[in-house]
């Protein structure tokens, strides 16, 4: 019996359907290369093809990247947010640079398994173990730097996470069958202003998004919640200061590209160029660039109440996070108050106890959990129970009894949050949606969301709305964005 998954992917590849770029990889064993589904080359015979979920699996099979279609120069797979299993959680952490910082033992510890068991699961699920997956991610980061900046090649090697220039050269030659210098020369793109200075770096990168992409609505969401000193926003861009593993950074994101090939221009200043990979991963998650927007819109438009909103705003995204702990405090401080009131309270907190910086026009980093635990009561205003909840959560994060990162499963994260005094289902769901990118969270406890539902002719009662929302699974987070917008 023919494999239906293979048949579906082969049809997409034969049609050169760009909607599937990044969702799987076509390995062509007769030529020894792997391609994106939309590669313009002549379609190979089915017997010569194997489909892979990751570039690492294709590398393990002895294949190299196609020089014509550049299969890693596309949006990433949406699977790692849709799925919430061990493999997906590992992929989110690998993209954030965990293996480079903590090694495979650190990755396994974050996920709660032994390195041996993790290796078995990833090899069975994704066709490659954690080291191979991290190596493929390093190669992709290096190609991004080679083609998008004029950083010296030696700096590119270490920025991408390679431990030596020799290892870098060998990997790039094996994956791309080209030297790093040849990759840069073939790209023919040298943006002005991409340089290294005093151990840090100023970079200008092009980040592709999966079409359709309603970037304007997403930037509007972030702009409405921007904290003075930490964030800046105008009609076409959003900028902020943030912490990365090796120091502070700033980033400015500007919409670019075309409706058919949307993208984001990312101008960043880093304290350490080694933070480039986690920066890119966090920006992609913040803007939800890898979402399967076409599939989401098709599913939601099947509901007559949502269809007009989907038609008016195709490709609406769910905002993510560049700082998981910050999202928790935004949620706790924003409970049962307006967006404007929450923004004022967050700005006051940040001005009082945020870390001072002088970087790209920004004056503060959002306060750490340690600072909020120690001094939050001096600054926070409002009901005593809410202040207790905020300071209590900060203390739990500061002493390590609570962790929030992209390697969590939704169920475990929500359970730990709900165990904290003063944290309810709305807060837990909001954090899961923004930190993990969970696509199926409907915040029926949110007043603005219910008001939006009523305007679209949907039930405004939480129980009735939740029941109606079952038809939107597994995309209820995206449905909620349409309700908020209404």
C-alpha positions as CSV (number, residue, x, y, z in Angstrom):
1,X,0.0,0.0,0.0
2,X,1.4,3.4,-1.0
3,X,2.4,5.7,1.9
4,X,-0.2,8.6,1.9
5,X,2.3,11.0,3.6
6,X,4.9,10.3,0.9
7,X,2.3,10.7,-1.8
8,X,1.1,14.0,-0.4
9,X,4.6,15.4,-0.2
10,X,5.5,14.1,-3.7
11,X,2.5,15.9,-5.1
12,X,3.6,19.1,-3.4
13,X,7.1,18.8,-4.6
14,X,6.0,18.0,-8.2
15,X,3.8,21.1,-8.1
16,X,6.7,23.1,-6.8
17,X,4.4,24.4,-4.0
18,X,6.3,27.0,-2.0
19,X,3.8,26.7,0.8
20,X,5.6,23.5,1.9
21,X,9.1,25.1,1.9
22,X,10.6,24.5,5.3
23,X,8.0,21.9,6.3
24,X,9.9,19.1,4.8
25,X,13.0,18.5,2.7
26,X,13.3,16.5,-0.5
27,X,16.3,14.2,-0.6
28,X,17.3,13.1,-4.1
29,X,19.7,10.2,-3.9
30,X,20.4,10.0,-7.6
31,X,22.1,13.4,-7.4
32,X,23.2,13.4,-3.8
33,X,21.4,16.7,-2.9
34,X,18.5,17.8,-0.8
35,X,16.1,20.6,-1.9
36,X,13.1,22.6,-0.8
37,X,9.8,21.4,-2.2
38,X,9.6,24.4,-4.6
39,X,13.0,23.8,-6.2
40,X,12.7,24.6,-9.9
41,X,14.8,21.5,-11.0
42,X,13.2,18.7,-12.9
43,X,11.1,16.5,-10.5
44,X,13.0,13.3,-9.6
45,X,11.5,9.8,-9.9
46,X,9.7,8.6,-6.7
47,X,12.2,5.8,-6.3
48,X,15.1,8.3,-6.0
49,X,13.4,10.4,-3.3
50,X,13.3,10.4,0.5
51,X,11.5,13.1,2.4
52,X,13.1,14.4,5.7
53,X,11.8,16.6,8.5
54,X,15.3,18.1,9.2
55,X,18.4,19.1,7.3
56,X,20.4,17.1,9.8
57,X,18.7,13.9,8.7
58,X,19.6,14.7,5.1
59,X,23.2,15.3,6.1
60,X,23.2,12.0,8.0
61,X,22.1,10.3,4.7
62,X,25.1,11.8,2.9
63,X,23.2,14.5,1.0
64,X,24.3,18.1,0.5
65,X,22.3,21.3,0.1
66,X,21.1,22.3,-3.3
67,X,23.0,25.4,-4.5
68,X,20.1,26.3,-6.8
69,X,17.2,26.5,-4.3
70,X,19.1,27.0,-1.0
71,X,16.7,24.8,1.1
72,X,17.7,26.5,4.4
73,X,17.0,30.0,3.2
74,X,13.2,29.6,3.8
75,X,11.0,29.9,6.9
76,X,11.4,27.1,9.4
77,X,9.1,24.3,10.1
78,X,5.9,25.1,11.9
79,X,5.9,21.6,13.5
80,X,8.0,22.6,16.5
81,X,5.2,24.8,17.8
82,X,2.2,22.6,16.7
83,X,3.8,19.6,18.3
84,X,4.5,19.5,22.0
85,X,6.3,16.2,22.2
86,X,10.0,15.6,23.3
87,X,11.3,16.0,19.7
88,X,9.6,19.4,19.2
89,X,10.7,20.7,22.6
90,X,14.3,19.7,21.8
91,X,14.2,21.4,18.4
92,X,13.0,24.7,20.1
93,X,15.9,24.5,22.5
94,X,18.5,23.6,19.8
95,X,17.4,26.6,17.7
96,X,17.9,28.8,20.8
97,X,21.6,27.6,21.0
98,X,21.3,25.4,24.1
99,X,23.7,22.7,22.8
100,X,26.4,25.4,22.1
101,X,26.0,26.8,25.6
102,X,25.3,23.6,27.7
103,X,26.2,20.7,25.5
104,X,24.0,17.6,24.9
105,X,23.9,16.8,28.7
106,X,22.5,20.3,29.4
107,X,19.9,19.9,26.6
108,X,18.9,16.5,28.1
109,X,18.8,17.9,31.6
110,X,16.5,20.7,30.5
111,X,14.1,18.2,28.9
112,X,14.2,15.8,31.9
113,X,15.8,12.8,30.2
114,X,19.1,11.1,29.9
115,X,21.3,12.0,26.9
116,X,21.1,8.4,25.7
117,X,17.3,8.3,25.7
118,X,17.1,11.8,24.1
119,X,19.5,10.6,21.3
120,X,17.3,7.5,20.7
121,X,14.1,9.5,20.5
122,X,15.5,12.2,18.2
123,X,17.1,9.7,15.9
124,X,13.9,7.7,15.6
125,X,11.6,10.8,15.2
126,X,13.8,13.2,13.2
127,X,16.5,11.0,11.6
128,X,19.4,12.6,13.5
129,X,20.7,12.9,17.1
130,X,21.1,16.1,19.1
131,X,24.7,16.7,18.0
132,X,23.8,16.3,14.3
133,X,20.8,18.6,14.7
134,X,22.8,21.3,16.4
135,X,25.5,21.0,13.8
136,X,23.0,21.5,11.0
137,X,21.7,24.6,12.9
138,X,25.2,26.0,13.2
139,X,25.7,25.5,9.4
140,X,22.5,27.4,8.7
141,X,23.4,30.2,11.0
142,X,26.8,30.5,9.4
143,X,25.3,30.6,5.9
144,X,23.0,33.4,7.1
145,X,25.9,35.4,8.4
146,X,28.0,34.7,5.3
147,X,25.3,35.9,2.9
148,X,23.8,38.6,5.0
149,X,26.8,40.4,6.7
150,X,30.4,41.3,6.0
151,X,31.7,39.8,9.3
152,X,35.2,38.3,8.9
153,X,34.9,34.6,8.2
154,X,36.7,33.7,11.4
155,X,34.1,35.7,13.4
156,X,31.3,33.9,11.5
157,X,32.7,30.6,12.6
158,X,32.6,31.3,16.3
159,X,29.4,33.4,16.0
160,X,27.6,30.3,14.5
161,X,28.8,28.2,17.5
162,X,31.7,26.2,15.9
163,X,34.5,25.4,18.3
164,X,37.2,25.9,15.7
165,X,37.7,27.4,12.2
166,X,38.8,24.0,11.0
167,X,35.5,22.4,12.2
168,X,33.6,25.2,10.5
169,X,35.4,24.8,7.2
170,X,34.9,21.1,7.2
171,X,31.2,21.3,8.0
172,X,30.4,24.0,5.4
173,X,32.3,22.0,2.7
174,X,30.4,18.9,3.6
175,X,26.9,20.5,3.8
176,X,27.2,23.0,0.9
177,X,30.1,21.6,-1.1
178,X,31.5,25.1,-1.1
179,X,34.0,27.0,1.0
180,X,32.7,29.8,3.3
181,X,34.3,32.3,1.0
182,X,32.6,30.9,-2.0
183,X,29.2,31.0,-0.3
184,X,29.7,34.6,0.5
185,X,30.9,35.4,-3.0
186,X,27.9,33.6,-4.6
187,X,25.4,35.6,-2.4
188,X,26.6,39.0,-3.9
189,X,25.1,40.9,-1.0
190,X,27.2,43.0,1.4
191,X,24.9,45.2,3.5
192,X,26.5,48.4,4.7
193,X,26.9,48.7,8.5
194,X,27.4,45.0,9.3
195,X,30.6,44.9,11.3
196,X,32.3,43.8,14.4
197,X,33.4,46.4,17.0
198,X,35.0,45.8,20.4
199,X,33.9,42.2,20.7
200,X,30.3,43.0,19.7
201,X,28.6,43.2,16.4
202,X,26.2,45.3,14.4
203,X,24.3,43.1,11.9
204,X,21.6,43.5,9.3
205,X,19.8,40.3,8.4
206,X,16.9,39.3,6.1
207,X,14.5,36.9,7.7
208,X,11.9,35.3,5.4
209,X,8.3,34.7,6.6
210,X,5.8,32.2,5.4
211,X,3.1,33.8,3.3
212,X,0.5,35.2,3.9
213,X,1.9,37.4,6.7
214,X,-0.1,40.1,8.4
215,X,3.0,41.8,9.9
216,X,1.3,45.1,10.3
217,X,-1.2,43.7,12.8
218,X,1.5,41.9,14.7
219,X,3.7,45.1,15.0
220,X,0.6,46.9,16.1
221,X,0.0,44.5,18.9
222,X,3.6,44.9,20.1
223,X,3.5,48.7,19.7
224,X,0.3,49.0,21.9
225,X,2.2,47.3,24.7
226,X,5.6,48.9,24.3
227,X,7.4,49.8,27.5
228,X,9.1,53.1,27.6
229,X,12.9,52.8,27.8
230,X,12.8,49.1,26.7
231,X,10.8,49.3,23.5
232,X,10.1,51.7,20.6
233,X,7.5,51.4,17.8
234,X,6.3,53.4,14.8
235,X,4.1,52.7,11.8
236,X,6.5,50.3,10.1
237,X,8.9,49.0,12.7
238,X,9.4,47.7,16.2
239,X,12.5,47.9,18.3
240,X,13.6,46.8,21.7
241,X,16.5,46.1,24.1
242,X,16.8,42.5,25.4
243,X,19.0,40.2,27.3
244,X,20.8,37.4,25.5
245,X,23.1,34.7,27.0
246,X,26.3,36.7,26.6
247,X,25.0,40.3,27.3
248,X,22.5,42.9,26.2
249,X,21.4,43.5,22.7
250,X,19.1,45.8,20.7
251,X,17.0,44.8,17.6
252,X,14.9,46.8,15.1
253,X,12.4,44.9,13.0
254,X,11.1,46.4,9.8
255,X,8.6,44.8,7.4
256,X,9.9,44.2,3.9
257,X,9.5,41.8,1.0
258,X,6.3,41.3,-1.0
259,X,2.9,39.8,-0.2
260,X,4.0,36.6,-2.0
261,X,7.5,36.5,-0.3
262,X,7.2,38.5,2.9
263,X,10.2,39.1,5.1
264,X,11.5,41.1,8.0
265,X,14.7,43.3,8.0
266,X,16.4,42.6,11.3
267,X,19.0,45.2,12.4
268,X,20.7,44.2,15.6
269,X,23.5,45.3,17.9
270,X,25.0,42.5,20.0
271,X,27.4,42.6,23.0
272,X,28.8,39.3,21.7
273,X,28.4,37.9,18.2
274,X,28.0,34.4,19.6
275,X,24.4,35.5,20.5
276,X,23.4,35.7,16.9
277,X,21.7,32.3,16.7
278,X,19.5,32.7,19.8
279,X,18.6,36.3,18.7
280,X,17.4,35.0,15.3
281,X,15.5,32.1,16.9
282,X,13.8,34.5,19.4
283,X,12.9,37.1,16.7
284,X,11.4,34.4,14.5
285,X,9.3,33.2,17.5
286,X,8.3,36.7,18.5
287,X,6.9,37.4,15.0
288,X,5.7,33.8,14.5
289,X,7.4,33.8,11.1
290,X,7.2,30.0,10.6
291,X,3.4,29.5,11.1
292,X,1.6,27.6,8.4
293,X,-0.6,30.6,7.7
294,X,-2.3,29.2,4.7
295,X,-3.5,26.1,6.5
296,X,-4.6,28.2,9.5
297,X,-6.6,30.7,7.4
298,X,-8.3,27.9,5.5
299,X,-9.4,26.2,8.7
300,X,-10.7,29.3,10.4
301,X,-12.4,30.7,7.3
302,X,-14.6,27.6,7.4
303,X,-16.5,29.2,10.2
304,X,-18.8,31.9,8.7
305,X,-18.4,34.1,11.8
306,X,-14.6,34.2,11.3
307,X,-14.4,34.2,7.5
308,X,-14.8,38.0,7.0
309,X,-12.0,38.7,9.5
310,X,-9.7,36.1,7.9
311,X,-10.4,37.5,4.4
312,X,-9.6,41.1,5.7
313,X,-6.4,40.1,7.5
314,X,-4.9,36.9,5.9
315,X,-1.9,35.6,7.7
316,X,-2.7,37.0,11.2
317,X,0.0,35.8,13.6
318,X,0.2,35.1,17.4
319,X,2.9,37.2,19.0
320,X,5.7,35.2,20.7
321,X,8.4,36.3,23.2
322,X,12.1,37.2,23.3
323,X,12.1,36.8,27.1
324,X,10.0,34.1,28.7
325,X,10.1,35.5,32.3
326,X,9.1,39.0,31.0
327,X,5.9,37.6,29.5
328,X,4.9,36.1,32.8
329,X,5.3,39.5,34.6
330,X,3.4,41.3,31.8
331,X,0.6,38.8,32.2
332,X,0.4,39.1,36.0
333,X,0.6,42.9,35.9
334,X,-1.9,43.1,33.1
335,X,-4.6,41.0,34.8
336,X,-8.0,42.8,35.0
337,X,-6.6,46.2,33.9
338,X,-6.5,47.9,30.5
339,X,-3.6,47.6,28.1
340,X,-2.7,51.3,28.8
341,X,-2.8,50.8,32.6
342,X,-0.6,47.7,32.3
343,X,1.9,49.6,30.1
344,X,2.1,52.4,32.6
345,X,2.7,50.0,35.5
346,X,5.4,48.1,33.6
347,X,7.2,51.3,32.6
348,X,7.2,52.5,36.2
349,X,8.6,49.1,37.4
350,X,11.2,49.1,34.7
351,X,12.3,52.7,35.4
352,X,12.7,51.9,39.1
353,X,14.5,48.6,39.0
354,X,15.4,47.7,35.4
355,X,19.1,47.4,34.6
356,X,20.3,50.7,33.1
357,X,21.9,50.6,29.7
358,X,22.9,53.1,27.0
359,X,22.6,51.2,23.8
360,X,20.9,52.3,20.6
361,X,18.7,54.9,22.3
362,X,17.4,52.4,24.9
363,X,17.9,53.2,28.6
364,X,16.7,50.0,30.4
365,X,16.4,46.3,30.3
366,X,13.3,44.7,31.7
367,X,13.8,43.9,35.4
368,X,15.1,40.5,36.3
369,X,13.1,38.1,38.5
370,X,15.7,38.6,41.2
371,X,15.2,42.4,41.1
372,X,11.4,42.1,41.3
373,X,11.6,39.6,44.1
374,X,13.9,41.9,46.1
375,X,12.4,45.3,45.3
376,X,9.1,44.8,43.6
377,X,7.0,45.7,46.6
378,X,8.6,49.2,46.6
379,X,7.3,50.0,43.2
380,X,4.2,47.9,42.5
381,X,0.7,49.3,43.1
382,X,-2.6,47.7,43.4
383,X,-4.3,44.9,45.4
384,X,-2.1,43.2,47.9
385,X,-2.9,39.8,46.6
386,X,-1.8,40.7,43.1
387,X,1.5,42.2,44.4
388,X,2.0,39.0,46.5
389,X,1.4,36.9,43.3
390,X,3.9,38.9,41.3
391,X,6.6,38.9,44.0
392,X,6.0,35.2,44.7
393,X,6.4,34.3,41.1
394,X,9.6,36.4,40.9
395,X,11.0,34.6,44.0
396,X,10.2,31.2,42.5
397,X,12.0,32.1,39.2
398,X,14.9,33.6,41.2
399,X,15.5,30.5,43.3
400,X,15.0,28.1,40.5
401,X,11.9,26.4,41.8
402,X,10.1,27.7,38.7
403,X,11.5,27.7,35.2
404,X,9.9,29.0,32.0
405,X,11.6,28.3,28.6
406,X,10.8,27.0,25.2
407,X,11.8,23.5,26.2
408,X,8.7,23.1,28.4
409,X,5.5,21.1,27.4
410,X,2.3,23.1,27.6
411,X,0.7,20.8,30.2
412,X,3.7,20.9,32.5
413,X,4.2,24.6,32.2
414,X,0.6,25.4,32.9
415,X,0.5,23.0,35.9
416,X,3.5,24.7,37.5
417,X,2.1,28.2,36.9
418,X,-1.3,27.3,38.3
419,X,0.4,25.9,41.4
420,X,1.6,29.5,42.2
421,X,-0.7,31.6,44.4
422,X,-2.6,34.2,42.4
423,X,-2.0,32.6,39.0
424,X,-5.1,31.5,37.2
425,X,-6.0,29.8,33.9
426,X,-5.9,33.1,31.8
427,X,-2.3,33.8,32.9
428,X,-1.1,30.2,32.4
429,X,-2.7,30.0,29.0
430,X,-1.4,33.4,27.9
431,X,2.2,32.5,28.9
432,X,1.9,29.1,27.1
433,X,0.6,30.8,24.0
434,X,3.4,33.4,23.8
435,X,6.4,31.6,25.2
436,X,5.8,28.1,23.7
437,X,4.0,29.3,20.6
438,X,1.1,26.9,21.5
439,X,-1.3,27.3,18.6
440,X,-4.5,26.0,20.4
441,X,-5.1,28.3,23.4
442,X,-8.4,30.1,23.6
443,X,-8.4,32.6,26.4
444,X,-12.2,32.7,27.1
445,X,-11.5,34.4,30.4
446,X,-10.4,37.5,28.6
447,X,-13.0,40.3,28.6
448,X,-11.7,42.0,25.4
449,X,-11.6,38.7,23.5
450,X,-15.3,37.9,24.6
451,X,-16.3,41.4,23.5
452,X,-14.7,40.8,20.1
453,X,-16.5,37.5,19.9
454,X,-19.8,39.2,20.4
455,X,-19.1,41.7,17.7
456,X,-18.5,38.8,15.3
457,X,-21.8,37.2,16.3
458,X,-20.2,34.6,18.4
459,X,-21.1,33.6,22.0
460,X,-19.7,36.0,24.6
461,X,-20.3,33.6,27.6
462,X,-17.0,31.8,28.4
463,X,-18.5,28.3,28.5
464,X,-20.5,28.8,25.3
465,X,-17.5,30.4,23.5
466,X,-15.2,27.6,24.6
467,X,-17.7,25.1,23.2
468,X,-18.0,26.9,19.9
469,X,-14.2,27.2,19.8
470,X,-13.7,23.4,19.7
471,X,-14.3,23.7,15.9
472,X,-11.3,25.9,15.5
473,X,-8.8,23.3,16.9
474,X,-5.9,23.1,16.6
475,X,-5.7,26.8,15.8
476,X,-7.6,28.4,18.6
477,X,-4.8,30.8,19.5
478,X,-5.1,32.3,16.0
479,X,-8.9,32.5,16.3
480,X,-8.3,34.4,19.5
481,X,-6.2,37.0,17.7
482,X,-9.1,37.6,15.3
483,X,-11.5,38.0,18.2
484,X,-9.1,40.4,19.9
485,X,-8.8,42.5,16.7
486,X,-12.6,42.7,16.5
